Structure formats: C-alpha cells, structure tokens
Amino acid sequence: MSERTYLDHNATSPVRPEARAALLDALDATGNGSSVHGEGRATRSTIDTARRRVAALVGADPRGVIFTAGGTEADTLGLTPDYQCGEEALTFDVLLVSAVEHAAVLRGHRFPADRVEVLPVDARGRVLLDALDAALERHAGEGRRALVSVMLANNETGVVQPVAEVARRAHAHGALVHTDAVQVAGRMPVSISDVGVDLMSVSAHKLGGAPGAGALIAADPDLRPAPVFAGGGQERGRRAGSENVPAIAAFGAAAECAAACAEADAMRIHALRERLESALRCEFPELVLLVGDVDRLPNTSCLALPGVPAETVVIALDLAGVAASAGAACSSGKVAASHVLEAMGVPERIARSAIRLSFGWSSGEEDVDRTIGVFRRVVPGLLRRRAAA
C-alpha cells in the first residue's frame, strides 16, 4: 500500500528522529551506569541527562524521576500500600480509582482486591467529585488512609479529568494522589505542581520515544514507593536492575523535543482534529461524536456509526489505508463494549460501534485530507450493509 495515514497515536507514536539518534548513540556506547570507570561514568551521564529532560517535561525535580520499562510498570510501582518519605513509613489502607482508568491502574496495582474502591463517573466520563468526597470521608472516619489514582486524560475518549480538584480534596483528607499522565505528557503543557499530585506516570512511546521506557515521577524526591523489583541500588534503590540506557536516552531526547513544541503542537493538532470532525459530521449526519462538548485532549476523537461494529469500521479503514483503533476489545470472537463507555452510560449500540482517531507529532493536513477521502469511500458501503442486516 503506497500511502498510509496513521491515526493511532494514543496507542503509540512514531519515533522522533532525535530520539532515534539518541538511541543509536547509546547502543554504540559501552558501559554500565553503576560502574566507576570512564565508560560507566559516560553511561551514567547519559541517564542523568535523560532524567533532567523528562523532569523538565512536567516541571519536576529530576531526583523524583524513577525510570521504568513503561507506563504500566510506572503505575504498578506507584500504586502500592507501602511508602517511605525520608525516615517516615507511610501505609495506605485503600486505593480509590475512577471507573474509566486504564487497565494498568484498574488491574496493575498492588492492593488486595477488597481494598480497592472504584469511583463512578458522569455521562462525559469525569469522576464524580461528590463520590470521591464521600469515599474519602468514610474511610478517614473509619481510620483508613487512602491512595487516590485518577488519570489526567482518558486514552479512549480524550476527556480531561479534574485532577487538580481531585488532589485538593484528597489532600484535605491526608490521602496520597497519583495520576496516569501517559496520554498528556508531551501532547500539551503539563506541570506536576500545577496539577497538584504527588505521583505521575509517563511513557516514552506515547510522545515519540522508543518503547521500553517510562517513568514514575514523585513531586517530593524523598517519597519512595516500595519497589516492585528487589536487587541492586539503581534508581536510588527504587527500581532494581541495569537501566535500559538506549530507550532512556531516546526518552530524554523525545521529552526535550516535546517540551519545546508542546503548546504549538497542541494548537496545530487541535486544528487538525477540529477540521476532520467538522468534515465527517457534515458529510455523515449518522456519525456520533462522543464527548465533543467537554474538555479533552487536542488530538483525540471518539466516533461511532451506531449499529456498525467497531471492528468492522477499523478493518475497512485499515484496508483503505487509515490506521485507527476500536473503542471495544475483541476476545475469543466476542466483542465486549469498552469499560470506559460502559461506565459513562453510553448506549450499547453506540458503545459497540465506537472507534478512536488520534493525531500526534507527525500528523499533518495531508492526513486529514486522506482520512476524509477514505471515509467517503468506505462509510456508504458500511451503512448499506447495516441497513441490509
């Protein structure tokens, strides 16, 4: 196929040229960052440079950056009942999460199942603050300390959560607050202090780095989660194992590029998304735009052709040259509606038809033009098949 349009950046973004160059340079180097000889010190310098760049992306102290193998590990590392802050041991009795979290939060935590409480969301997918307040008050009243995790923006719908308000209310009850910022970091300006959270997870491959690197970032560098891996003293004893230096170097380079153009890129990509949505909705009145009237990521569209299965649309687009993703998961031949859309109360006929289009740093006007053309070619046939079914 001669031309492809990639609109699945929320799954992964193409590697930036600067990240590729950094990765190759690190592959050519020899040395373990824990060694004291010249080669080891050079590797340590590469890691430290990347740490500063990733910290700068979210306005954090570099000492608070803990490198991991990706966003999932960062979430797992952060969502533990056991912490240390300086000489003080901190224990959290319950984990509060929103119903629309990524599986890395819903299933990737280290709390026993009976100590996890799922908070409901409204029809637009935003966590219900009254429900959060009630849960925090109930647990505090019964002597339990909470750890709260609410994502900064949803991976399926792009909806931005009121995390700063979540953090304010949670801190008033002595809770610790984590946010999964995987979809936000590098796509729009974000500051860990402005958001007000204690912990933030980010991932390299979402912003143009290489797969295999992520980070859990603590606003207070002295806040230390119980490690997932025991072993050597890497990452100040917070994550054992020799670092994946090439992926970390690429992460740092991608973070620096993303930080430099985050505001301009967000505006540019928002314009691309708005142009695409406007054209498609004008041409196909049957098309449903989910959560179009709420604050969301500038790059994300969640669309549905009611009654047309999402996987059918995704396959048709793929064959015509557009890479998109479904808002539903397919397992053992059965299609299950997205837990995100289900939590929002989206009717099943729409939820099972939802697809996601997501732009990124490499997207341009030609991607919008080609996508509009592809929809014009494939959607009428899909609607005829729906009518004949």
N, C-alpha and C positions, 0 to 999 in steps of 0.2 A: 504494500500500500504506500503510495508516494507521499501523501500528506496526512499527518495525524494532528489532531488537536487534543491536547492533554488538559482536562478539566477535573483532575482528581488530586489537587494539591493538599487537601485535608488528609489524604492518605499518606502521601509523600511528595516532596517537591524535587525537581531535578537538581543535581549537584551544581552549585555555582562554580564558575571557572576558578575563582580564588580559593575555594575550598578544595577543589581537585588538585590545584598546585601545591597547597599546603600538605595535603595527604601524601602526594608523591614525594615531596621533600622529606617528610617524616619517614616514609618507607625506605628511603635511601640512607637514612641515618642509622647508626648502630649505638646501642647503649640503653641500659635500664635506668630509669629515673631514680631508683633507690641506690644506685652505685655512686661512689665518690670520685671516680676517675673522670677525666675530661669528657669522655663520651657520655657518661652518666649525667654529668652536670649539664651538658648540652640538651639532653633529653628532658631533664627537669626544667630547664629554661623554656623549652617548647610547651610543656604542660602549663607552666606558670603564666606564659603569655596568653594561652588559650583561656585560662581561668580568669584573667583580668578582662578579656574581651567578652566572655559570657556574662560575667558580673556586670559589666558596663551596659550590656543589652537591657538589663532590667533594673539598673541603678542600685546594685547590691555591693556589699563588701566582698572582695574576692575570697576572703577567708571563709565565707559562708557557702562557697560553691563546692559541692560534692559531686564529682564526676561518676556517672553510672553507665550502664550499657544502653540506656534509652529511657523514654518516658515511663514505661511500665515499671522498670526497676526503681526509678526515682519515686514513683507513687508508693510502691511496696516498702521502700526504705523509710519514707516519711510517715506512713500510716501504721505506726506501732504504738502499743500502750506504754512503752518504756523509753524515757528520755533522760538525758543528763544535761544540766545547764550549769557550767562551772563545777562546783563541788556538790550541787544540789541534785538529787534524784527526783525525777518527775514521773508520776504514774497516772495514766488516763484510763478511766473505767469504762468509757463508752465512746463509740465512734458514730457521729452523725453525718450522713451523706445525703445529697439530693438524689431524687429518683432518676435523674437524667445523666448521671455520671457515666464516664467511660468504664468499660469492664475492668480496666486496670485499677480503678478505685472501688467499684462495687464488689469485685471478687479478689482484688490483688492486695488487700490489707492483711495485717497480722493480728487482728482482733478475733476472738471467738465469735461464732455466728450469733450467739444470743446476746452479744454486747454491741451489736450494730443496729442502728435505727435509721430507716430510710425516710427522708422528709419529702412531702408531696410538693408538686409544682402547679402553677396556674396553667391556663389554656395556651399560653405563649411559651411555656417551658421554663419560667423563672421560679426559683424556690420561693415558697410561701414563708415570708418572714414571721408571720404570726405563729406558724407551726414551729419554726425554729425557736422563737421566744418561749413557747410553751414547753418544748422539749428541754431547753436549757434550764428553765426554772424548775421543772420537775426533777431533773437529775441533780441539780445543785441542792434542791430541797431535801433530797434523799441521800446527800453526801457523796454523790458521784461527780467526778471531773470529766469533762468532755473534750474530745478532739473533733473538730469540725472540718469536713472537706467538701468544698463547693467549687466546681470548675469555673474558670474565668469566662470561657465561651464554649458552647457546645459544638462538638465535632460534626454532628449531623445537620443541625439547623442553623448554626452560627450564632444563636441567641447569646447575648452577653448577660451574665448574671450580676446581681447587685452585690458583688463580693466585698466591696468596701463597707457596706452597711452590715453584711453578714459578720465581718470581722469586728466591727464596732460593738455589735450586740453580743457576740460570743465572748469577746474580751471582758465585757462587763460582768460575765459570769465565771471568769477565770479559765475559760477554755483556750485551747491552742487551735490555730486556724491554718489549714493547708489549702492551696488551690492548685489544680491542674491547669497550667497555662500553656500547655503544649500547642494549642491552636492559635494563641495570641502572640506569644513571644516571636518577634521578627516580622510580624504581619502588621502591627500597629504599635505605636509607642506605649510602653508599659513600665511602671515603676513599682517595685515591691513595697516601697514605703508609702506611696500614694494609695495603693490597693489596701495596705494595712495588714497584710497577712504575715504569719510567722514563717511559713514554708511555701515554696513554689517549685513545681516540677516543669522542666522544659526539655525539649527533644531536638536533636540536631537535624534529623532528616526532614522535619516539617518546614525548616527555614532555608534549605539549600545546602546543609551539611551532608556528611556521609552517614549511612546507617551505622549503628553500633555505638553511639554516644548520646548521652543525655545528662541531666544534672538535677539534683535536688538542691535548692538554694535556701539557706536559712537567713532571715533578716538579722538575727543575732548569731555571729560566728561561734559563740560559745554553746549554742543549742545543738545537742548531739543526739540523734536518734540511735537506738540500739542497732548495731549493724546487722545486715542480712547475712553477710559472709564474714566468718572469722578467719584470721590468718595474719598477714604482715601488717605493717603500720601505714600502708598507703592511705592517701586522702585523710591525713591526720588521724588515722585509726578508725575512720568512719566507714570505709569501704575497702576491704582487703582485696589483694590481687594486683598483679602488674597492670598498669594502665594501658588502654588501647590507644597508644600515642598517635598513630595516623588519624584515627577517627576523631580524637580530641583536638588535634591540630586543625583538622578540617572544620570542626565545630566552631572553634575560635575564629577562624577566617570567615565563615559564613555569618557568625554573630556580628562581627565587625561590619561586614557589608550591609547586613540587615538593619543594624542600628543607624548607619549613616543615611539610609534612604527610607526608613520606616514610615515617616509622615508622608513623604511624597509618593511612595509606593501605595500606601493605603488610599490616598486620594485617587491615584491613577486606576487602581484595581476596582475601587468602588464605582468609578465611572464606567468601566467595562461591564461590571455586573449589572448596573442600572440599565445600560443600553441593551444588554441581552434580555433581561427580564421584560423590559418595556416592549421590545420587538416580539418576543414569544407570546406574551399575554395579549397583545394586539392581534396577532395572527391566529392564535388558538384560544378563543374565549373559554374553552373547556378546561384549560390548564389552570390548576390551583397553585398559587404561591403560598406556601406555609410561612407563617410568622413574618410576613412582609411589612407589618406595621409596628415592629418593635426593634430596639437597638440590637444589632447583630454585627458579626464580622463583616468587613467590607468586601470579602471575597466569596461569600457562601450564599448559594441559592438552593433551597429545598422545594422541589416542584413535584406535582403529581398530575397524571392523567387518570382520573378516577375510573376504576374498572379495568384498567390495563395493568397487568402485573409489572412491578418494578423491574424484575429481571428480564422481562421481555423488552422493555424500553432500553435497558442498559445494553443488551445484546444487539439490538437494532442499531443503536448509536455506535457501538464498537465496530460493527461490520461496515458502517458508513464513515468511520474514521474519527469518531469522537470518544475519548475515554472519560466515562463518568462512573458513578458508583450508586448502588441501591441503598435506600433507607431501610432495607429489610435484609435479614440474614437467611441464607438458604442452607439447610442441613438435611441430609438424608432424603432429598427430593421434596421436602416440605418447606414452605415459605412461612417464616414467622415474622409478624409485624415488629417493627423497631420498638424496643422498650422505651425509647425516648418519646416517640409519637404516642405510644400507648399511655404513658404517664401524663401526657398533655391532653388526653381525651380525644385525640383525632379519630374520626370515624374509621372503622376498619377498611372500608372500600377505598378511602384516600390513603390511609397509612400503608396499605399493601402496595400502593402504586407510587410511593414517594421515591424520588431519585435526588441525588445531590450533585450539583455542579460547583466546583471550587477552583478559583483562579489563584495565581501565585506570581512570584517574582519574574518568571519568564513569560508570562502571558502578555498578549498584545491585541491590537484591534483585529488582526487577521484571524485570531481565534474566535472572536465574536462573529465575524463575517461567516466563517466556515460553519460554525455551530448553527447559526440561523439557517443557512442553506441546508444543512443536514436535517434539521427539524422539519423544514418544508418538504423534504423528500420522504422522510420516514413516518411522520406523525399521521398524515391522512390514511395511510395503509393500516396503521395500528388502530385508528378509530373505526375503520371499516370492519376490521376483524372483531373489534369489541361489539359492534352493532350486530354482527352475524352470529355471535356466540350465544 
